[in-house]
Amino acid sequence: MTMWGIHNDVLKDELLSQGFVSVGWEVGDIALMGDNPDRIKTALQVSEPNAKQRAIATWAGILRRFAFEMAEGDLVIFPSKTDRTLNFGEVIGGYEYYPGAQSHRHRRPVRWLKTGVPRGIFPKSALYEIGSALTLFKVKRHEQLFREFLDSPSEEDFLERPRVEDESCVDPATSSSPTTAAVAPREGELEDLEATTASLPTAEQIQDNTYDFITRTLLEDLSHEEFEHFVADLLRAMGYQARVTSYSADGGVDVVAHRDVLGLEPPLIKVQCKHTTATKGRPDIQGLLGTLAVKDEHGLFVTLGAYSGEAAALERERQNLRLLGGQEITDLTLTYYESLPARWRDKLPLKRIYVVDEKVS
């Protein structure tokens, strides 16, 4: 069985809710063209008359792979841009063309195995590989790692396994290695193109790399106690008064925050910090709710990972509860970066730059 990575910034949530993966390009039913790259290229040239030869060849290779090479039983990894999580599924059917769909008419049915998986539980080299600039690509270097994750009973079990970082993989945000990817790929060279796209950073790849760097630094370079102090300083940067409780006997409350200087005016915010990238569930959140003594007390749960659907539903049920996951923490860190104490900025050395957004350029 082959493992594929697939990017989709058009349909996003529909993939998970309706159980499929898809690719774009308005060229008609690929099945009617047969496994014939030249016919697919011709259809693309008609549909995209201004596209360059290299782009046409790359797109044709992707469409051919999606329709004829991807097989039932193959595994797929879909990195979601909506919440910056990973989703793992199994292909359960053949290529299908949906002429009535508004976009992405080329589809394959998928049974999702694990969804909403935090990126931070995987090493950076694995994230670089699935950050390929191609819409569809084979996952090779870290296939075994991802299979081990799928076979693990829980994220916690997977995280407890020894991990060796692969430094041979290219960092797309920092690499200056020469590449020949600008040359139009010949037939059979799409795999070679996959190997070089990691050294061609896009705006999205740079953003992903920055987010992953922040999450990984907060997880690996800070102790549990230091993470609580970081959260308190982040709240202070946002305009709150905040104090860290006793680390050894906090009763489930790690930080107490409030707007007024003395902490006498409601609401009082009780914060629980989980220094992990593992997904947190409803029982974890209920533990924090149990510490709220009066109606004017609010609960804030903070983790570097994500939340289960049951935990998110609990947040919707309770007006005095707020859940912050890894994406929100990195967003807030970037927003209030200049207001953070120097000790945290030294651990998270960042520089503001502007990059071309290819989506609107």
BAZA-318001 format. One record per residue (C-alpha): residue number from 1; residue in one letter; chain; x, y, z. Coordinates in steps of 0.05 Angstrom, whole numbers. Example, Ala and Ser with C-alpha at 12.3 -4.5 7.8 and 13.67 -1.06 7.14 Angstrom:
REM BAZA-318001
+-----+---------+--------+--------+--------+--------+
: num : residuo : cadena :   east :  north :     up :
+-----+---------+--------+--------+--------+--------+
:   1 :       A :      A :    246 :    -90 :    156 :
:   2 :       S :      A :    273 :    -21 :    143 :
+-----+---------+--------+--------+--------+--------+
***
This chain:
REM BAZA-318001
+-----+---------+--------+--------+--------+--------+
: num : residuo : cadena :   east :  north :     up :
+-----+---------+--------+--------+--------+--------+
:   1 :       M :      A :      0 :      0 :      0 :
:   2 :       T :      A :     24 :     69 :    -18 :
:   3 :       M :      A :     20 :    129 :     29 :
:   4 :       W :      A :      0 :    195 :     -3 :
:   5 :       G :      A :      0 :    267 :     19 :
:   6 :       I :      A :    -54 :    312 :     -9 :
:   7 :       H :      A :    -64 :    387 :     -2 :
:   8 :       N :      A :   -133 :    419 :    -11 :
:   9 :       D :      A :   -145 :    492 :      6 :
:  10 :       V :      A :   -211 :    495 :    -31 :
:  11 :       L :      A :   -259 :    445 :      1 :
:  12 :       K :      A :   -223 :    433 :     67 :
:  13 :       D :      A :   -277 :    414 :    118 :
:  14 :       E :      A :   -320 :    379 :     65 :
:  15 :       L :      A :   -266 :    326 :     57 :
:  16 :       L :      A :   -275 :    304 :    129 :
:  17 :       S :      A :   -350 :    311 :    135 :
:  18 :       Q :      A :   -366 :    277 :     69 :
:  19 :       G :      A :   -309 :    226 :     67 :
:  20 :       F :      A :   -268 :    238 :      5 :
:  21 :       V :      A :   -204 :    269 :    -23 :
:  22 :       S :      A :   -202 :    310 :    -86 :
:  23 :       V :      A :   -161 :    350 :   -136 :
:  24 :       G :      A :   -179 :    407 :   -182 :
:  25 :       W :      A :   -168 :    425 :   -256 :
:  26 :       E :      A :   -228 :    430 :   -302 :
:  27 :       V :      A :   -210 :    379 :   -355 :
:  28 :       G :      A :   -269 :    331 :   -353 :
:  29 :       D :      A :   -271 :    258 :   -333 :
:  30 :       I :      A :   -200 :    231 :   -330 :
:  31 :       A :      A :   -226 :    159 :   -334 :
:  32 :       L :      A :   -250 :    173 :   -405 :
:  33 :       M :      A :   -180 :    194 :   -426 :
:  34 :       G :      A :   -148 :    130 :   -401 :
:  35 :       D :      A :    -80 :    124 :   -370 :
:  36 :       N :      A :    -51 :    169 :   -424 :
:  37 :       P :      A :     -8 :    228 :   -401 :
:  38 :       D :      A :    -10 :    261 :   -470 :
:  39 :       R :      A :    -86 :    263 :   -472 :
:  40 :       I :      A :    -88 :    292 :   -402 :
:  41 :       K :      A :    -36 :    345 :   -422 :
:  42 :       T :      A :    -77 :    364 :   -483 :
:  43 :       A :      A :   -140 :    373 :   -440 :
:  44 :       L :      A :   -100 :    416 :   -392 :
:  45 :       Q :      A :    -73 :    459 :   -448 :
:  46 :       V :      A :   -144 :    473 :   -471 :
:  47 :       S :      A :   -168 :    487 :   -400 :
:  48 :       E :      A :   -106 :    528 :   -380 :
:  49 :       P :      A :    -81 :    561 :   -445 :
:  50 :       N :      A :    -34 :    609 :   -409 :
:  51 :       A :      A :      0 :    556 :   -366 :
:  52 :       K :      A :     73 :    540 :   -376 :
:  53 :       Q :      A :     97 :    473 :   -402 :
:  54 :       R :      A :    127 :    453 :   -335 :
:  55 :       A :      A :     62 :    467 :   -299 :
:  56 :       I :      A :     22 :    428 :   -350 :
:  57 :       A :      A :     68 :    368 :   -343 :
:  58 :       T :      A :     66 :    371 :   -267 :
:  59 :       W :      A :    -10 :    377 :   -265 :
:  60 :       A :      A :    -19 :    320 :   -315 :
:  61 :       G :      A :     25 :    275 :   -272 :
:  62 :       I :      A :    -16 :    292 :   -210 :
:  63 :       L :      A :    -82 :    278 :   -246 :
:  64 :       R :      A :    -56 :    212 :   -274 :
:  65 :       R :      A :    -32 :    190 :   -206 :
:  66 :       F :      A :    -97 :    208 :   -173 :
:  67 :       A :      A :   -140 :    172 :   -224 :
:  68 :       F :      A :    -98 :    111 :   -242 :
:  69 :       E :      A :    -41 :    101 :   -192 :
:  70 :       M :      A :    -75 :    113 :   -126 :
:  71 :       A :      A :   -109 :     49 :   -105 :
:  72 :       E :      A :   -161 :     23 :    -56 :
:  73 :       G :      A :   -127 :      9 :     10 :
:  74 :       D :      A :    -75 :     64 :      2 :
:  75 :       L :      A :    -66 :    113 :     60 :
:  76 :       V :      A :    -73 :    188 :     53 :
:  77 :       I :      A :    -50 :    246 :     97 :
:  78 :       F :      A :    -89 :    311 :     90 :
:  79 :       P :      A :    -57 :    371 :    126 :
:  80 :       S :      A :   -114 :    419 :    142 :
:  81 :       K :      A :    -99 :    493 :    136 :
:  82 :       T :      A :   -162 :    510 :    175 :
:  83 :       D :      A :   -138 :    486 :    243 :
:  84 :       R :      A :    -66 :    464 :    226 :
:  85 :       T :      A :    -78 :    392 :    242 :
:  86 :       L :      A :    -65 :    327 :    204 :
:  87 :       N :      A :   -118 :    278 :    181 :
:  88 :       F :      A :   -104 :    205 :    163 :
:  89 :       G :      A :   -150 :    163 :    120 :
:  90 :       E :      A :   -155 :    100 :     77 :
:  91 :       V :      A :   -176 :    101 :      4 :
:  92 :       I :      A :   -238 :     57 :     -1 :
:  93 :       G :      A :   -257 :     65 :    -74 :
:  94 :       G :      A :   -235 :     83 :   -144 :
:  95 :       Y :      A :   -232 :    148 :   -182 :
:  96 :       E :      A :   -299 :    184 :   -190 :
:  97 :       Y :      A :   -317 :    246 :   -230 :
:  98 :       Y :      A :   -372 :    292 :   -203 :
:  99 :       P :      A :   -394 :    337 :   -261 :
: 100 :       G :      A :   -446 :    372 :   -217 :
: 101 :       A :      A :   -396 :    394 :   -164 :
: 102 :       Q :      A :   -377 :    468 :   -164 :
: 103 :       S :      A :   -302 :    452 :   -158 :
: 104 :       H :      A :   -254 :    394 :   -147 :
: 105 :       R :      A :   -294 :    345 :   -189 :
: 106 :       H :      A :   -240 :    291 :   -187 :
: 107 :       R :      A :   -253 :    251 :   -123 :
: 108 :       R :      A :   -239 :    187 :    -86 :
: 109 :       P :      A :   -278 :    161 :    -26 :
: 110 :       V :      A :   -239 :    157 :     38 :
: 111 :       R :      A :   -251 :    127 :    107 :
: 112 :       W :      A :   -220 :    174 :    157 :
: 113 :       L :      A :   -179 :    137 :    209 :
: 114 :       K :      A :   -153 :    193 :    253 :
: 115 :       T :      A :   -171 :    266 :    246 :
: 116 :       G :      A :   -151 :    331 :    280 :
: 117 :       V :      A :    -82 :    304 :    298 :
: 118 :       P :      A :    -35 :    359 :    324 :
: 119 :       R :      A :     25 :    371 :    280 :
: 120 :       G :      A :     70 :    378 :    340 :
: 121 :       I :      A :     71 :    304 :    357 :
: 122 :       F :      A :    114 :    291 :    295 :
: 123 :       P :      A :    187 :    310 :    283 :
: 124 :       K :      A :    202 :    370 :    240 :
: 125 :       S :      A :    231 :    328 :    184 :
: 126 :       A :      A :    165 :    292 :    177 :
: 127 :       L :      A :    127 :    358 :    174 :
: 128 :       Y :      A :    175 :    382 :    120 :
: 129 :       E :      A :    160 :    321 :     78 :
: 130 :       I :      A :     85 :    330 :     80 :
: 131 :       G :      A :     94 :    404 :     67 :
: 132 :       S :      A :    109 :    389 :     -6 :
: 133 :       A :      A :     90 :    443 :    -55 :
: 134 :       L :      A :     55 :    390 :    -97 :
: 135 :       T :      A :    -20 :    378 :    -91 :
: 136 :       L :      A :    -10 :    302 :    -90 :
: 137 :       F :      A :     54 :    266 :    -72 :
: 138 :       K :      A :     80 :    201 :    -44 :
: 139 :       V :      A :    102 :    200 :     28 :
: 140 :       K :      A :    166 :    159 :     31 :
: 141 :       R :      A :    219 :    181 :     81 :
: 142 :       H :      A :    172 :    181 :    140 :
: 143 :       E :      A :    120 :    130 :    118 :
: 144 :       Q :      A :    140 :     81 :    172 :
: 145 :       L :      A :    135 :    135 :    226 :
: 146 :       F :      A :     64 :    154 :    204 :
: 147 :       R :      A :     44 :     80 :    201 :
: 148 :       E :      A :     70 :     72 :    272 :
: 149 :       F :      A :     26 :    130 :    293 :
: 150 :       L :      A :    -35 :     98 :    260 :
: 151 :       D :      A :    -20 :     32 :    296 :
: 152 :       S :      A :    -12 :     66 :    364 :
: 153 :       P :      A :    -73 :     62 :    409 :
: 154 :       S :      A :    -66 :    135 :    429 :
: 155 :       E :      A :    -25 :    198 :    417 :
: 156 :       E :      A :      5 :    190 :    486 :
: 157 :       D :      A :     29 :    120 :    470 :
: 158 :       F :      A :     60 :    145 :    405 :
: 159 :       L :      A :     95 :    203 :    440 :
: 160 :       E :      A :    126 :    156 :    492 :
: 161 :       R :      A :    165 :    119 :    437 :
: 162 :       P :      A :    238 :    139 :    426 :
: 163 :       R :      A :    244 :    188 :    369 :
: 164 :       V :      A :    306 :    202 :    326 :
: 165 :       E :      A :    304 :    267 :    287 :
: 166 :       D :      A :    324 :    260 :    214 :
: 167 :       E :      A :    370 :    319 :    201 :
: 168 :       S :      A :    381 :    298 :    129 :
: 169 :       C :      A :    314 :    327 :    109 :
: 170 :       V :      A :    313 :    396 :     80 :
: 171 :       D :      A :    283 :    455 :    118 :
: 172 :       P :      A :    240 :    490 :     66 :
: 173 :       A :      A :    243 :    556 :    102 :
: 174 :       T :      A :    318 :    561 :    109 :
: 175 :       S :      A :    349 :    520 :     54 :
: 176 :       S :      A :    390 :    554 :      0 :
: 177 :       S :      A :    408 :    490 :    -36 :
: 178 :       P :      A :    408 :    494 :   -112 :
: 179 :       T :      A :    351 :    459 :   -147 :
: 180 :       T :      A :    333 :    439 :   -217 :
: 181 :       A :      A :    258 :    440 :   -205 :
: 182 :       A :      A :    250 :    499 :   -251 :
: 183 :       V :      A :    261 :    453 :   -311 :
: 184 :       A :      A :    199 :    421 :   -341 :
: 185 :       P :      A :    194 :    349 :   -315 :
: 186 :       R :      A :    197 :    294 :   -367 :
: 187 :       E :      A :    153 :    232 :   -361 :
: 188 :       G :      A :    170 :    193 :   -299 :
: 189 :       E :      A :    206 :    252 :   -266 :
: 190 :       L :      A :    150 :    274 :   -220 :
: 191 :       E :      A :    182 :    236 :   -162 :
: 192 :       D :      A :    246 :    274 :   -174 :
: 193 :       L :      A :    207 :    339 :   -171 :
: 194 :       E :      A :    177 :    317 :   -104 :
: 195 :       A :      A :    247 :    310 :    -77 :
: 196 :       T :      A :    265 :    382 :    -95 :
: 197 :       T :      A :    201 :    420 :    -77 :
: 198 :       A :      A :    221 :    420 :     -4 :
: 199 :       S :      A :    276 :    471 :    -22 :
: 200 :       L :      A :    227 :    518 :    -55 :
: 201 :       P :      A :    194 :    554 :      3 :
: 202 :       T :      A :    126 :    585 :     -8 :
: 203 :       A :      A :     91 :    635 :     38 :
: 204 :       E :      A :     50 :    579 :     68 :
: 205 :       Q :      A :    111 :    535 :     80 :
: 206 :       I :      A :    147 :    592 :    115 :
: 207 :       Q :      A :     85 :    605 :    158 :
: 208 :       D :      A :     78 :    531 :    175 :
: 209 :       N :      A :    152 :    527 :    192 :
: 210 :       T :      A :    146 :    587 :    239 :
: 211 :       Y :      A :     85 :    558 :    274 :
: 212 :       D :      A :    118 :    490 :    281 :
: 213 :       F :      A :    181 :    523 :    309 :
: 214 :       I :      A :    141 :    560 :    362 :
: 215 :       T :      A :    102 :    498 :    383 :
: 216 :       R :      A :    164 :    454 :    384 :
: 217 :       T :      A :    205 :    505 :    424 :
: 218 :       L :      A :    150 :    514 :    476 :
: 219 :       L :      A :    144 :    438 :    482 :
: 220 :       E :      A :    216 :    417 :    482 :
: 221 :       D :      A :    255 :    476 :    510 :
: 222 :       L :      A :    208 :    493 :    567 :
: 223 :       S :      A :    194 :    452 :    629 :
: 224 :       H :      A :    122 :    442 :    652 :
: 225 :       E :      A :    132 :    497 :    704 :
: 226 :       E :      A :    164 :    544 :    654 :
: 227 :       F :      A :    105 :    535 :    607 :
: 228 :       E :      A :     58 :    558 :    662 :
: 229 :       H :      A :    100 :    621 :    670 :
: 230 :       F :      A :    100 :    632 :    595 :
: 231 :       V :      A :     24 :    628 :    594 :
: 232 :       A :      A :     21 :    678 :    651 :
: 233 :       D :      A :     67 :    726 :    614 :
: 234 :       L :      A :     26 :    718 :    550 :
: 235 :       L :      A :    -36 :    737 :    589 :
: 236 :       R :      A :      0 :    798 :    617 :
: 237 :       A :      A :     21 :    818 :    547 :
: 238 :       M :      A :    -53 :    815 :    529 :
: 239 :       G :      A :    -70 :    864 :    585 :
: 240 :       Y :      A :    -89 :    817 :    642 :
: 241 :       Q :      A :    -60 :    814 :    712 :
: 242 :       A :      A :    -35 :    743 :    722 :
: 243 :       R :      A :     -1 :    702 :    776 :
: 244 :       V :      A :     25 :    631 :    775 :
: 245 :       T :      A :      1 :    586 :    832 :
: 246 :       S :      A :     45 :    539 :    872 :
: 247 :       Y :      A :     71 :    487 :    823 :
: 248 :       S :      A :     68 :    427 :    870 :
: 249 :       A :      A :     -1 :    439 :    899 :
: 250 :       D :      A :    -43 :    480 :    851 :
: 251 :       G :      A :   -108 :    441 :    857 :
: 252 :       G :      A :   -115 :    438 :    782 :
: 253 :       V :      A :   -107 :    514 :    773 :
: 254 :       D :      A :    -39 :    535 :    746 :
: 255 :       V :      A :    -51 :    609 :    733 :
: 256 :       V :      A :   -101 :    659 :    760 :
: 257 :       A :      A :   -117 :    720 :    717 :
: 258 :       H :      A :   -161 :    781 :    724 :
: 259 :       R :      A :   -169 :    851 :    695 :
: 260 :       D :      A :   -163 :    894 :    758 :
: 261 :       V :      A :    -98 :    903 :    796 :
: 262 :       L :      A :   -121 :    870 :    861 :
: 263 :       G :      A :   -161 :    814 :    831 :
: 264 :       L :      A :   -224 :    832 :    869 :
: 265 :       E :      A :   -269 :    849 :    810 :
: 266 :       P :      A :   -303 :    793 :    770 :
: 267 :       P :      A :   -291 :    754 :    729 :
: 268 :       L :      A :   -235 :    714 :    759 :
: 269 :       I :      A :   -202 :    669 :    707 :
: 270 :       K :      A :   -174 :    602 :    728 :
: 271 :       V :      A :   -124 :    574 :    679 :
: 272 :       Q :      A :   -102 :    502 :    672 :
: 273 :       C :      A :    -40 :    490 :    628 :
: 274 :       K :      A :    -24 :    424 :    594 :
: 275 :       H :      A :     47 :    422 :    568 :
: 276 :       T :      A :     33 :    371 :    514 :
: 277 :       T :      A :     14 :    365 :    440 :
: 278 :       A :      A :    -33 :    307 :    453 :
: 279 :       T :      A :   -107 :    318 :    441 :
: 280 :       K :      A :   -146 :    334 :    504 :
: 281 :       G :      A :   -216 :    307 :    515 :
: 282 :       R :      A :   -279 :    324 :    553 :
: 283 :       P :      A :   -256 :    292 :    620 :
: 284 :       D :      A :   -194 :    338 :    621 :
: 285 :       I :      A :   -238 :    399 :    612 :
: 286 :       Q :      A :   -288 :    377 :    665 :
: 287 :       G :      A :   -231 :    375 :    715 :
: 288 :       L :      A :   -221 :    449 :    705 :
: 289 :       L :      A :   -295 :    464 :    710 :
: 290 :       G :      A :   -296 :    429 :    777 :
: 291 :       T :      A :   -251 :    484 :    805 :
: 292 :       L :      A :   -299 :    540 :    788 :
: 293 :       A :      A :   -334 :    556 :    853 :
: 294 :       V :      A :   -380 :    614 :    834 :
: 295 :       K :      A :   -414 :    639 :    771 :
: 296 :       D :      A :   -366 :    697 :    764 :
: 297 :       E :      A :   -306 :    650 :    756 :
: 298 :       H :      A :   -286 :    631 :    685 :
: 299 :       G :      A :   -243 :    573 :    662 :
: 300 :       L :      A :   -187 :    577 :    610 :
: 301 :       F :      A :   -156 :    511 :    587 :
: 302 :       V :      A :    -89 :    517 :    551 :
: 303 :       T :      A :    -52 :    463 :    512 :
: 304 :       L :      A :     -3 :    459 :    454 :
: 305 :       G :      A :    -45 :    406 :    422 :
: 306 :       A :      A :   -117 :    402 :    399 :
: 307 :       Y :      A :   -184 :    384 :    428 :
: 308 :       S :      A :   -232 :    327 :    415 :
: 309 :       G :      A :   -301 :    340 :    387 :
: 310 :       E :      A :   -331 :    325 :    456 :
: 311 :       A :      A :   -286 :    377 :    488 :
: 312 :       A :      A :   -304 :    429 :    435 :
: 313 :       A :      A :   -378 :    414 :    447 :
: 314 :       L :      A :   -368 :    426 :    521 :
: 315 :       E :      A :   -339 :    495 :    506 :
: 316 :       R :      A :   -401 :    512 :    466 :
: 317 :       E :      A :   -445 :    491 :    524 :
: 318 :       R :      A :   -409 :    534 :    576 :
: 319 :       Q :      A :   -406 :    609 :    568 :
: 320 :       N :      A :   -353 :    614 :    623 :
: 321 :       L :      A :   -304 :    566 :    588 :
: 322 :       R :      A :   -251 :    580 :    536 :
: 323 :       L :      A :   -205 :    529 :    503 :
: 324 :       L :      A :   -138 :    551 :    474 :
: 325 :       G :      A :   -102 :    500 :    430 :
: 326 :       G :      A :    -34 :    500 :    397 :
: 327 :       Q :      A :    -56 :    543 :    338 :
: 328 :       E :      A :    -86 :    596 :    383 :
: 329 :       I :      A :    -24 :    597 :    427 :
: 330 :       T :      A :     21 :    608 :    367 :
: 331 :       D :      A :    -26 :    661 :    338 :
: 332 :       L :      A :    -25 :    699 :    405 :
: 333 :       T :      A :     50 :    690 :    411 :
: 334 :       L :      A :     60 :    723 :    344 :
: 335 :       T :      A :      9 :    778 :    358 :
: 336 :       Y :      A :     38 :    798 :    425 :
: 337 :       Y :      A :    110 :    778 :    412 :
: 338 :       E :      A :    140 :    847 :    422 :
: 339 :       S :      A :    106 :    853 :    490 :
: 340 :       L :      A :    133 :    787 :    517 :
: 341 :       P :      A :    190 :    789 :    567 :
: 342 :       A :      A :    260 :    783 :    537 :
: 343 :       R :      A :    269 :    713 :    567 :
: 344 :       W :      A :    216 :    685 :    520 :
: 345 :       R :      A :    238 :    726 :    460 :
: 346 :       D :      A :    308 :    698 :    469 :
: 347 :       K :      A :    280 :    627 :    467 :
: 348 :       L :      A :    236 :    645 :    407 :
: 349 :       P :      A :    280 :    689 :    363 :
: 350 :       L :      A :    234 :    715 :    308 :
: 351 :       K :      A :    240 :    770 :    256 :
: 352 :       R :      A :    182 :    804 :    220 :
: 353 :       I :      A :    187 :    796 :    145 :
: 354 :       Y :      A :    141 :    801 :     85 :
: 355 :       V :      A :    136 :    746 :     33 :
: 356 :       V :      A :     97 :    741 :    -32 :
: 357 :       D :      A :     28 :    710 :    -24 :
: 358 :       E :      A :     22 :    668 :    -87 :
: 359 :       K :      A :    -53 :    661 :    -77 :
: 360 :       V :      A :    -64 :    734 :    -94 :
: 361 :       S :      A :     -2 :    752 :   -134 :
+-----+---------+--------+--------+--------+--------+
***
